[in-house]
Amino acid sequence: MAEGDNCSTNLLAAETASLEEQLQRWGEVMLMADKVLRWERVWFPPAIMGVVSLVFLTIYYLDPSVLSGVSCFVMFLCLADYLVPILAPRIFGSNKWTTEQQQRFHEICSNLVKTRCRAVGWWKRLFTLKEEKPKMHFMTMIVSLAAVAWVGQQVHNLLLTYLIVTFLLLLPGLNQHGIISKYIGMAKREINKLLKQKEKKNE
């Protein structure tokens, strides 16, 4: 299956159904988050950036140790896991759950499963490359990790994390509104122009 990479149709359906069952209590929250991440309203992108900026400014101001930061993050996850299933039905109203919402919830879970399958597929390809072309695998890993290490040395950890988190949260909206495909298309056209110019010079 092309879309799910290494997941067959039956496996994809089974894993999607299992994930739906596990996340059913988070359904209303996931639908709201989906609307925000896909920029259904104009003010959602600035709101995302504002919330992320506020969180990272708080972290910068408090300057917690790694152990304190991890503990607070896990504590927040535990609180959310306990409180969200209790508060979500009262806030959103489970009696208002429609067929359209159920369909969208199914699509979200299906996309999550496909993303996981793609990640596993890329991981397996990496090991396949190691077995088939060990020298290429070695050079690729060394160059990639050296580049990442250099970027990490040049940019402050918190700023780099902030940029990565902001980009990941804006990515669904960028993709939904065709902004990524637009700029990728522009880059491809420019590269093709450069290649054609080089071919003409060589002739």
N, CA, C and O of each residue as an XYZ file, in Angstrom:
812
protein
N       0.853     -1.194      0.000
C       0.000      0.000      0.000
C       0.882      1.236      0.000
O       1.731      1.386      0.879
N       0.697      2.123     -0.971
C       1.571      3.275     -1.148
C       1.454      4.270     -0.023
O       2.456      4.779      0.479
N       0.205      4.550      0.380
C       0.001      5.590      1.380
C       0.525      5.172      2.735
O       1.131      5.982      3.437
N       0.308      3.947      3.112
C       0.708      3.503      4.437
C       2.063      2.856      4.482
O       2.463      2.319      5.514
N       2.800      2.899      3.344
C       4.119      2.311      3.212
C       4.070      0.824      3.515
O       3.562      0.071      2.685
N       4.563      0.358      4.646
C       4.670     -1.067      4.927
C       3.406     -1.655      5.539
O       3.411     -2.826      5.922
N       2.330     -0.892      5.646
C       1.098     -1.387      6.257
C       0.140     -1.858      5.166
O      -0.166     -1.115      4.234
N      -0.327     -3.093      5.289
C      -1.345     -3.580      4.366
C      -2.684     -2.950      4.728
O      -2.832     -2.354      5.795
N      -3.654     -3.087      3.833
C      -4.977     -2.493      4.065
C      -5.628     -3.062      5.314
O      -6.195     -2.318      6.114
N      -5.551     -4.381      5.488
C      -6.157     -5.021      6.652
C      -5.479     -4.596      7.949
O      -6.145     -4.321      8.947
N      -4.154     -4.544      7.928
C      -3.405     -4.137      9.114
C      -3.702     -2.681      9.450
O      -3.871     -2.326     10.617
N      -3.766     -1.839      8.418
C      -4.072     -0.425      8.620
C      -5.445     -0.249      9.254
O      -5.607      0.538     10.187
N      -6.429     -0.978      8.751
C      -7.791     -0.897      9.291
C      -7.843     -1.380     10.734
O      -8.504     -0.771     11.575
N      -7.141     -2.485     11.020
C      -7.147     -3.046     12.384
C      -6.476     -2.095     13.369
O      -6.985     -1.877     14.469
N      -5.333     -1.527     12.978
C      -4.620     -0.621     13.872
C      -5.383      0.688     14.062
O      -5.361      1.271     15.146
N      -6.063      1.152     13.000
C      -6.878      2.364     13.114
C      -8.028      2.149     14.084
O      -8.307      3.007     14.922
N      -8.696      1.004     13.971
C      -9.804      0.690     14.880
C      -9.316      0.599     16.325
O      -9.988      1.071     17.242
N      -8.146     -0.008     16.524
C      -7.582     -0.128     17.866
C      -7.239      1.245     18.438
O      -7.499      1.522     19.609
N      -6.653      2.104     17.600
C      -6.292      3.450     18.051
C      -7.541      4.279     18.368
O      -7.555      5.039     19.336
N      -8.577      4.131     17.557
C      -9.843      4.837     17.821
C     -10.397      4.451     19.182
O     -10.866      5.302     19.937
N     -10.338      3.160     19.487
C     -10.852      2.687     20.774
C     -10.045      3.263     21.938
O     -10.608      3.638     22.967
N      -8.725      3.331     21.767
C      -7.857      3.844     22.824
C      -8.042      5.344     23.045
O      -7.977      5.820     24.178
N      -8.274      6.092     21.956
C      -8.350      7.551     22.041
C      -9.780      8.089     22.072
O      -9.987      9.297     21.959
N     -10.763      7.207     22.223
C     -12.155      7.633     22.167
C     -12.471      8.717     23.201
O     -13.231      9.643     22.922
N     -11.887      8.598     24.388
C     -12.149      9.578     25.441
C     -11.537     10.947     25.121
O     -11.928     11.965     25.692
N     -10.576     10.950     24.204
C      -9.926     12.193     23.789
C     -10.514     12.738     22.485
O      -9.971     13.680     21.908
N     -11.607     12.157     22.023
C     -12.157     12.492     20.715
C     -12.431     13.967     20.519
O     -11.988     14.552     19.531
N     -13.166     14.590     21.459
C     -13.520     16.005     21.323
C     -12.287     16.899     21.295
O     -12.210     17.849     20.517
N     -11.321     16.579     22.159
C     -10.088     17.374     22.222
C      -9.300     17.235     20.923
O      -8.757     18.213     20.409
N      -9.243     16.015     20.398
C      -8.503     15.785     19.152
C      -9.139     16.520     17.979
O      -8.436     17.053     17.121
N     -10.462     16.549     17.943
C     -11.153     17.268     16.869
C     -10.884     18.768     16.956
O     -10.667     19.424     15.937
N     -10.898     19.312     18.182
C     -10.602     20.731     18.359
C      -9.155     21.039     17.974
O      -8.880     22.031     17.298
N      -8.231     20.173     18.415
C      -6.818     20.358     18.064
C      -6.618     20.266     16.555
O      -5.811     21.001     15.985
N      -7.352     19.363     15.910
C      -7.269     19.201     14.456
C      -7.705     20.485     13.743
O      -7.074     20.907     12.773
N      -8.782     21.100     14.227
C      -9.255     22.363     13.636
C      -8.213     23.463     13.783
O      -7.981     24.246     12.862
N      -7.587     23.508     14.964
C      -6.576     24.544     15.215
C      -5.351     24.311     14.343
O      -4.841     25.247     13.728
N      -4.871     23.061     14.283
C      -3.652     22.753     13.530
C      -3.846     22.902     12.028
O      -2.885     23.154     11.301
N      -5.091     22.747     11.551
C      -5.356     22.909     10.106
C      -5.783     24.334      9.752
O      -6.142     24.607      8.606
N      -5.745     25.244     10.729
C      -6.024     26.663     10.515
C      -7.424     26.915      9.943
O      -7.572     27.603      8.933
N      -8.439     26.357     10.589
C      -9.804     26.566     10.096
C     -10.260     28.016     10.276
O     -11.210     28.456      9.630
N      -9.584     28.748     11.152
C      -9.842     30.182     11.302
C      -8.550     30.950     11.113
O      -7.461     30.420     11.334
N      -8.677     32.210     10.700
C      -7.510     33.015     10.335
C      -6.581     33.246     11.526
O      -5.364     33.318     11.356
N      -7.142     33.361     12.720
C      -6.320     33.712     13.882
C      -5.667     32.503     14.548
O      -4.953     32.664     15.537
N      -5.895     31.297     14.028
C      -5.288     30.113     14.634
C      -3.755     30.097     14.536
O      -3.104     29.783     15.534
N      -3.138     30.423     13.371
C      -1.656     30.409     13.307
C      -0.993     31.357     14.306
O      -0.066     30.946     15.004
N      -1.450     32.644     14.400
C      -0.836     33.497     15.422
C      -1.085     33.008     16.838
O      -0.245     33.192     17.718
N      -2.249     32.377     17.065
C      -2.543     31.839     18.399
C      -1.583     30.711     18.748
O      -1.095     30.638     19.876
N      -1.307     29.825     17.781
C      -0.360     28.726     18.008
C       1.019     29.280     18.359
O       1.651     28.842     19.321
N       1.479     30.260     17.557
C       2.798     30.838     17.795
C       2.842     31.570     19.129
O       3.857     31.541     19.824
N       1.730     32.233     19.491
C       1.678     32.946     20.764
C       1.762     32.007     21.956
O       2.492     32.277     22.910
N       1.021     30.907     21.910
C       1.026     29.941     23.016
C       2.403     29.291     23.140
O       2.943     29.172     24.240
N       2.966     28.873     22.008
C       4.300     28.238     22.036
C       5.347     29.226     22.561
O       6.209     28.860     23.360
N       5.262     30.479     22.106
C       6.216     31.498     22.566
C       6.086     31.737     24.063
O       7.091     31.882     24.759
N       4.848     31.779     24.566
C       4.619     31.975     26.000
C       5.202     30.829     26.820
O       5.829     31.051     27.856
N       4.989     29.595     26.344
C       5.528     28.417     27.057
C       7.051     28.473     27.109
O       7.651     28.240     28.158
N       7.679     28.784     25.960
C       9.142     28.785     25.926
C       9.731     29.981     26.668
O      10.827     29.881     27.221
N       9.020     31.115     26.690
C       9.478     32.249     27.491
C       9.418     31.913     28.979
O      10.292     32.311     29.749
N       8.381     31.177     29.374
C       8.270     30.732     30.771
C       9.420     29.800     31.135
O      10.020     29.923     32.202
N       9.720     28.865     30.230
C      10.844     27.942     30.469
C      12.156     28.722     30.560
O      12.994     28.454     31.421
N      12.318     29.694     29.655
C      13.543     30.507     29.655
C      13.672     31.308     30.950
O      14.761     31.438     31.510
N      12.536     31.843     31.415
C      12.551     32.657     32.646
C      12.833     31.796     33.875
O      13.637     32.174     34.727
N      12.176     30.645     33.968
C      12.352     29.773     35.132
C      13.690     29.036     35.104
O      14.268     28.726     36.146
N      14.169     28.763     33.888
C      15.442     28.063     33.680
C      15.549     26.805     34.549
O      16.465     26.691     35.363
N      14.609     25.856     34.377
C      14.645     24.653     35.212
C      15.770     23.716     34.778
O      16.243     23.775     33.642
N      16.185     22.858     35.696
C      17.165     21.826     35.343
C      16.484     20.792     34.447
O      15.259     20.768     34.325
N      17.297     19.941     33.827
C      16.737     18.921     32.927
C      15.788     18.003     33.696
O      14.705     17.676     33.212
N      16.200     17.591     34.897
C      15.378     16.683     35.702
C      14.053     17.340     36.096
O      13.000     16.704     36.041
N      14.109     18.609     36.490
C      12.880     19.332     36.855
C      11.971     19.505     35.646
O      10.755     19.340     35.745
N      12.568     19.839     34.504
C      11.779     20.030     33.282
C      11.065     18.759     32.852
O       9.882     18.778     32.511
N      11.808     17.646     32.872
C      11.206     16.357     32.496
C      10.111     15.970     33.480
O       9.053     15.490     33.072
N      10.355     16.175     34.783
C       9.362     15.836     35.810
C       8.086     16.649     35.635
O       6.984     16.105     35.717
N       8.231     17.947     35.394
C       7.057     18.820     35.197
C       6.286     18.422     33.943
O       5.055     18.431     33.933
N       7.025     18.071     32.877
C       6.366     17.677     31.632
C       5.567     16.392     31.818
O       4.423     16.299     31.374
N       6.172     15.398     32.479
C       5.487     14.122     32.726
C       4.298     14.335     33.666
O       3.250     13.713     33.495
N       4.462     15.219     34.662
C       3.370     15.526     35.577
C       2.201     16.166     34.834
O       1.040     15.863     35.108
N       2.519     17.061     33.883
C       1.482     17.685     33.070
C       0.741     16.639     32.233
O      -0.482     16.694     32.105
N       1.487     15.686     31.666
C       0.863     14.614     30.884
C      -0.062     13.757     31.754
O      -1.150     13.371     31.327
N       0.382     13.471     32.964
C      -0.440     12.668     33.887
C      -1.729     13.399     34.256
O      -2.802     12.799     34.300
N      -1.612     14.704     34.520
C      -2.796     15.508     34.840
C      -3.763     15.539     33.667
O      -4.973     15.394     33.840
N      -3.210     15.731     32.461
C      -4.061     15.768     31.266
C      -4.744     14.430     31.046
O      -5.927     14.382     30.710
N      -3.993     13.323     31.235
C      -4.553     11.998     31.040
C      -5.681     11.715     32.025
O      -6.623     10.988     31.709
N      -5.583     12.292     33.218
C      -6.613     12.063     34.230
C      -7.810     13.017     34.062
O      -8.962     12.597     34.177
N      -7.529     14.306     33.788
C      -8.592     15.315     33.796
C      -9.351     15.442     32.477
O     -10.555     15.696     32.472
N      -8.634     15.263     31.344
C      -9.286     15.479     30.039
C     -10.494     14.567     29.831
O     -11.552     15.066     29.448
N     -10.392     13.247     30.066
C     -11.578     12.397     29.873
C     -12.755     12.793     30.775
O     -13.912     12.558     30.425
N     -12.455     13.399     31.946
C     -13.522     13.800     32.856
C     -14.159     15.117     32.422
O     -15.381     15.264     32.443
N     -13.306     16.081     32.026
C     -13.802     17.423     31.716
C     -14.303     17.586     30.283
O     -15.197     18.393     30.028
N     -13.731     16.821     29.340
C     -14.083     16.985     27.917
C     -15.576     16.821     27.642
O     -16.140     17.657     26.936
N     -16.257     15.776     28.166
C     -17.692     15.648     27.889
C     -18.513     16.825     28.424
O     -19.524     17.201     27.830
N     -18.077     17.403     29.547
C     -18.812     18.529     30.123
C     -18.600     19.804     29.313
O     -19.506     20.627     29.180
N     -17.388     19.955     28.774
C     -17.076     21.168     27.999
C     -17.663     21.097     26.596
O     -18.313     22.039     26.142
N     -17.434     19.971     25.903
C     -17.844     19.851     24.506
C     -19.227     19.234     24.349
O     -19.921     19.521     23.373
N     -19.639     18.389     25.295
C     -20.944     17.739     25.202
C     -20.917     16.529     24.299
O     -21.010     16.670     23.079
N     -20.791     15.339     24.869
C     -20.706     14.111     24.073
C     -21.992     13.831     23.303
O     -21.977     13.124     22.296
N     -23.108     14.389     23.783
C     -24.375     14.148     23.093
C     -24.433     14.840     21.734
O     -25.319     14.552     20.929
N     -23.490     15.752     21.473
C     -23.452     16.470     20.199
C     -22.545     15.781     19.175
O     -22.324     16.309     18.086
N     -22.025     14.617     19.522
C     -21.118     13.884     18.632
C     -21.869     13.418     17.403
O     -22.784     12.602     17.512
N     -21.498     13.926     16.221
C     -22.227     13.646     14.984
C     -21.477     12.633     14.122
O     -20.337     12.267     14.410
N     -22.146     12.192     13.057
C     -21.525     11.259     12.105
C     -20.323     11.908     11.433
O     -19.307     11.254     11.198
N     -20.443     13.198     11.125
C     -19.335     13.925     10.491
C     -18.120     13.987     11.415
O     -16.981     13.825     10.975
N     -18.380     14.223     12.705
C     -17.280     14.257     13.672
C     -16.626     12.881     13.814
O     -15.404     12.777     13.911
N     -17.439     11.840     13.826
C     -16.909     10.480     13.917
C     -16.048     10.146     12.704
O     -15.013      9.491     12.831
N     -16.479     10.596     11.531
C     -15.722     10.359     10.308
C     -14.377     11.078     10.355
O     -13.350     10.526      9.960
N     -14.400     12.325     10.846
C     -13.155     13.096     10.943
C     -12.211     12.467     11.973
O     -10.999     12.418     11.761
N     -12.771     11.989     13.083
C     -11.981     11.308     14.113
C     -11.332     10.052     13.533
O     -10.174      9.754     13.824
N     -12.083      9.320     12.714
C     -11.543      8.131     12.051
C     -10.391      8.511     11.119
O      -9.376      7.816     11.075
N     -10.542      9.619     10.369
C      -9.491     10.072      9.462
C      -8.226     10.464     10.220
O      -7.112     10.178      9.783
N      -8.416     11.127     11.371
C      -7.264     11.532     12.187
C      -6.503     10.297     12.660
O      -5.280     10.233     12.536
N      -7.222      9.319     13.199
C      -6.582      8.087     13.680
C      -5.905      7.346     12.533
O      -4.806      6.815     12.696
N      -6.557      7.309     11.378
C      -5.968      6.651     10.206
C      -4.676      7.343      9.780
O      -3.698      6.678      9.437
N      -4.669      8.675      9.802
C      -3.460      9.430      9.445
C      -2.337      9.188     10.437
O      -1.172      9.106     10.048
N      -2.677      9.072     11.725
C      -1.660      8.778     12.745
C      -1.025      7.411     12.518
O       0.189      7.248     12.640
N      -1.870      6.425     12.183
C      -1.361      5.076     11.916
C      -0.480      5.077     10.670
O       0.578      4.447     10.657
N      -0.914      5.786      9.613
C      -0.114      5.863      8.389
C       1.235      6.524      8.645
O       2.258      6.098      8.108
N       1.228      7.577      9.476
C       2.477      8.263      9.809
C       3.428      7.326     10.539
O       4.629      7.311     10.269
N       2.877      6.538     11.473
C       3.706      5.572     12.195
C       4.272      4.526     11.238
O       5.435      4.137     11.349
N       3.442      4.073     10.298
C       3.892      3.081      9.307
C       5.000      3.645      8.422
O       5.957      2.944      8.091
N       4.866      4.917      8.041
C       5.909      5.548      7.225
C       7.221      5.639      7.993
O       8.295      5.382      7.449
N       7.114      6.015      9.280
C       8.327      6.125     10.114
C       9.015      4.769     10.233
O      10.237      4.679     10.117
N       8.232      3.712     10.463
C       8.788      2.356     10.546
C       9.407      1.959      9.201
O      10.465      1.333      9.149
N       8.717      2.341      8.106
C       9.226      2.037      6.769
C      10.570      2.687      6.499
O      11.470      2.053      5.949
N      10.715      3.966      6.889
C      11.995      4.664      6.704
C      13.086      4.041      7.568
O      14.235      3.923      7.142
N      12.719      3.646      8.781
C      13.680      3.004      9.686
C      14.183      1.693      9.081
O      15.378      1.402      9.135
N      13.269      0.899      8.503
C      13.652     -0.377      7.875
C      14.507     -0.133      6.638
O      15.437     -0.893      6.367
N      14.197      0.932      5.878
C      15.004      1.254      4.696
C      16.433      1.606      5.098
O      17.387      1.278      4.393
N      16.568      2.285      6.252
C      17.890      2.654      6.735
C      18.725      1.409      7.011
O      19.906      1.363      6.667
N      18.115      0.398      7.631
C      18.835     -0.837      7.915
C      19.085     -1.646      6.638
O      20.097     -2.338      6.523
N      18.162     -1.554      5.685
C      18.371     -2.212      4.390
C      19.563     -1.592      3.672
O      20.386     -2.296      3.087
N      19.645     -0.247      3.726
C      20.780      0.458      3.121
C      22.088      0.049      3.793
O      23.115     -0.090      3.128
N      22.048     -0.144      5.106
C      23.249     -0.559      5.849
C      23.730     -1.923      5.385
O      24.933     -2.157      5.269
N      22.787     -2.828      5.119
C      23.149     -4.183      4.695
C      23.614     -4.211      3.240
O      24.574     -4.904      2.904
N      22.923     -3.450      2.373
C      23.218     -3.502      0.942
C      24.376     -2.591      0.549
O      25.214     -2.967     -0.271
N      24.426     -1.377      1.143
C      25.482     -0.419      0.802
C      26.064      0.178      2.084
O      25.766      1.322      2.426
N      26.885     -0.588      2.786
C      27.408     -0.126      4.094
C      28.226      1.157      4.016
O      28.157      1.984      4.925
N      29.003      1.339      2.939
C      29.830      2.547      2.812
C      28.943      3.790      2.645
O      29.180      4.821      3.274
N      27.927      3.676      1.792
C      27.008      4.803      1.593
C      26.261      5.118      2.889
O      26.067      6.282      3.239
N      25.840      4.056      3.600
C      25.145      4.240      4.877
C      26.046      4.964      5.875
O      25.609      5.883      6.566
N      27.317      4.536      5.942
C      28.272      5.136      6.867
C      28.485      6.617      6.550
O      28.435      7.460      7.446
N      28.722      6.932      5.273
C      28.977      8.319      4.872
C      27.749      9.194      5.098
O      27.862     10.326      5.569
N      26.577      8.664      4.759
C      25.338      9.428      4.942
C      25.105      9.758      6.407
O      24.767     10.891      6.750
N      25.288      8.761      7.274
C      25.065      8.967      8.703
C      26.070      9.956      9.281
O      25.702     10.839     10.057
N      27.348      9.806      8.901
C      28.388     10.693      9.436
C      28.140     12.139      9.011
O      28.207     13.050      9.837
N      27.852     12.351      7.725
C      27.625     13.711      7.218
C      26.370     14.323      7.857
O      26.383     15.481      8.274
N      25.288     13.536      7.931
C      24.032     14.034      8.507
C      24.201     14.400      9.980
O      23.785     15.476     10.409
N      24.813     13.502     10.749
C      24.993     13.753     12.173
C      25.968     14.899     12.427
O      25.792     15.663     13.376
N      26.987     15.024     11.592
C      27.927     16.141     11.727
C      27.219     17.469     11.460
O      27.454     18.459     12.153
N      26.343     17.479     10.438
C      25.584     18.696     10.128
C      24.656     19.068     11.279
O      24.560     20.237     11.655
N      23.970     18.066     11.838
C      23.074     18.312     12.977
C      23.867     18.812     14.182
O      23.434     19.732     14.875
N      25.032     18.204     14.432
C      25.876     18.621     15.551
C      26.355     20.064     15.371
O      26.407     20.831     16.333
N      26.705     20.428     14.129
C      27.155     21.793     13.853
C      26.026     22.793     14.091
O      26.243     23.842     14.698
N      24.820     22.472     13.616
C      23.669     23.357     13.832
C      23.387     23.492     15.328
O      23.123     24.589     15.822
N      23.446     22.360     16.049
C      23.212     22.389     17.489
C      24.243     23.221     18.230
O      23.940     23.817     19.264
N      25.477     23.265     17.699
C      26.537     24.060     18.324
C      26.342     25.547     18.052
O      26.690     26.382     18.887
N      25.787     25.884     16.886
C      25.634     27.289     16.501
C      24.402     27.942     17.118
O      24.405     29.141     17.398
N      23.353     27.156     17.330
C      22.077     27.702     17.806
C      21.823     27.229     19.234
O      22.085     26.073     19.570
N      21.313     28.128     20.069
C      21.013     27.795     21.465
C      19.967     26.679     21.532
O      19.029     26.649     20.735
N      20.139     25.758     22.495
C      19.252     24.590     22.609
C      17.779     24.974     22.683
O      16.947     24.411     21.972
N      17.462     25.936     23.546
C      16.065     26.322     23.745
C      15.486     26.963     22.489
O      14.343     26.693     22.119
N      16.284     27.821     21.829
C      15.827     28.462     20.592
C      15.605     27.418     19.504
O      14.611     27.474     18.780
N      16.529     26.467     19.388
C      16.400     25.417     18.383
C      15.152     24.572     18.640
O      14.414     24.242     17.712
N      14.924     24.223     19.914
C      13.725     23.460     20.277
C      12.463     24.251     19.968
O      11.483     23.701     19.465
N      12.492     25.545     20.269
C      11.353     26.426     19.982
C      11.032     26.451     18.493
O       9.868     26.351     18.104
N      12.060     26.584     17.660
C      11.857     26.626     16.205
C      11.302     25.299     15.690
O      10.415     25.279     14.837
N      11.832     24.185     16.217
C      11.373     22.863     15.771
C       9.918     22.641     16.168
O       9.112     22.201     15.348
N       9.573     22.946     17.433
C       8.203     22.752     17.921
C       7.229     23.641     17.148
O       6.155     23.190     16.752
N       7.603     24.896     16.937
C       6.739     25.818     16.189
C       6.502     25.321     14.777
O       5.370     25.338     14.293
N       7.572     24.872     14.105
C       7.433     24.367     12.738
C       6.534     23.142     12.685
O       5.676     23.039     11.808
N       6.728     22.200     13.629
C       5.915     20.971     13.640
C       4.443     21.276     13.881
O       3.575     20.627     13.297
N       4.149     22.260     14.739
C       2.758     22.615     15.008
C       2.121     23.380     13.845
O       0.910     23.304     13.638
N       2.933     24.111     13.093
C       2.409     24.849     11.932
C       2.366     23.984     10.673
O       1.690     24.331      9.704
N       3.088     22.852     10.684
C       3.197     21.994      9.499
C       1.848     21.507      8.950
O       1.643     21.578      7.739
N       0.907     21.009      9.797
C      -0.387     20.572      9.239
C      -1.131     21.685      8.505
O      -1.722     21.451      7.451
N      -1.102     22.903      9.067
C      -1.765     24.034      8.416
C      -1.074     24.439      7.125
O      -1.731     24.743      6.129
N       0.256     24.442      7.146
C       1.015     24.755      5.934
C       0.699     23.755      4.831
O       0.551     24.127      3.667
N       0.598     22.490      5.205
C       0.283     21.437      4.246
C      -1.161     21.545      3.759
O      -1.439     21.383      2.571
N      -2.077     21.822      4.692
C      -3.501     21.918      4.352
C      -3.778     23.044      3.353
O      -4.608     22.894      2.456
N      -3.081     24.170      3.513
C      -3.305     25.337      2.651
C      -2.391     25.364      1.427
O      -2.363     26.351      0.691
N      -1.645     24.284      1.211
C      -0.837     24.159     -0.001
C       0.395     25.027     -0.039
O       0.984     25.205     -1.105
N       0.813     25.583      1.108
C       1.965     26.484      1.133
C       3.261     25.714      0.901
O       4.148     26.183      0.187
N       3.366     24.530      1.505
C       4.586     23.721      1.347
C       4.754     23.274     -0.100
O       5.831     23.415     -0.679
N       3.674     22.727     -0.688
C       3.745     22.260     -2.078
C       4.054     23.412     -3.032
O       4.725     23.228     -4.048
N       3.550     24.613     -2.690
C       3.800     25.789     -3.532
C       5.293     26.109     -3.576
O       5.861     26.304     -4.650
N       5.926     26.161     -2.403
C       7.350     26.522     -2.352
C       8.247     25.382     -2.836
O       9.312     25.626     -3.403
N       7.817     24.143     -2.613
C       8.578     23.013     -3.163
C       8.549     23.063     -4.690
O       9.560     22.817     -5.349
N       7.363     23.387     -5.252
C       7.230     23.526     -6.697
C       8.121     24.631     -7.241
O       8.757     24.474     -8.283
N       8.162     25.771     -6.514
C       9.024     26.881     -6.931
C      10.495     26.464     -6.901
O      11.254     26.789     -7.814
N      10.895     25.745     -5.850
C      12.287     25.297     -5.735
C      12.640     24.334     -6.871
O      13.725     24.415     -7.447
N      11.707     23.418     -7.191
C      11.950     22.468     -8.283
C      12.108     23.193     -9.614
O      12.974     22.845    -10.416
N      11.272     24.200     -9.848
C      11.375     24.959    -11.108
C      12.717     25.679    -11.215
O      13.335     25.697    -12.279
N      13.164     26.274    -10.101
C      14.451     26.976    -10.114
C      15.606     26.006    -10.356
O      16.538     26.315    -11.099
N      15.540     24.830     -9.724
C      16.590     23.818     -9.924
C      16.608     23.345    -11.372
O      17.675     23.183    -11.965
N      15.414     23.120    -11.945
C      15.327     22.710    -13.356
C      15.901     23.768    -14.279
O      16.563     23.434    -15.262
N      15.656     25.058    -13.980
C      16.207     26.150    -14.790
C      17.729     26.143    -14.745
O      18.399     26.302    -15.766
N      18.266     25.953    -13.527
C      19.727     25.916    -13.374
C      20.331     24.738    -14.129
O      21.379     24.873    -14.761
N      19.673     23.584    -14.064
C      20.166     22.396    -14.778
C      20.134     22.609    -16.289
O      21.057     22.207    -16.997
N      19.059     23.247    -16.782
C      18.947     23.523    -18.228
C      20.016     24.514    -18.674
O      20.578     24.369    -19.759
N      20.298     25.512    -17.855
C      21.332     26.496    -18.189
C      22.710     25.834    -18.264
O      23.512     26.150    -19.143
N      22.978     24.904    -17.324
C      24.252     24.189    -17.351
C      24.374     23.307    -18.576
O      25.448     23.199    -19.167
N      23.259     22.669    -18.962
C      23.260     21.826    -20.167
C      23.547     22.650    -21.422
O      24.292     22.226    -22.305
N      22.938     23.840    -21.478
C      23.174     24.711    -22.637
C      24.629     25.174    -22.702
O      25.214     25.265    -23.781
N      25.217     25.471    -21.512
C      26.617     25.897    -21.486
C      27.551     24.777    -21.914
O      28.552     25.009    -22.592
N      27.207     23.550    -21.505
C      28.028     22.392    -21.864
C      27.971     22.102    -23.355
O      28.940     21.626    -23.947
N      26.792     22.403    -23.967
C      26.641     22.183    -25.402
C      27.481     23.194    -26.178
O      27.489     23.175    -27.409
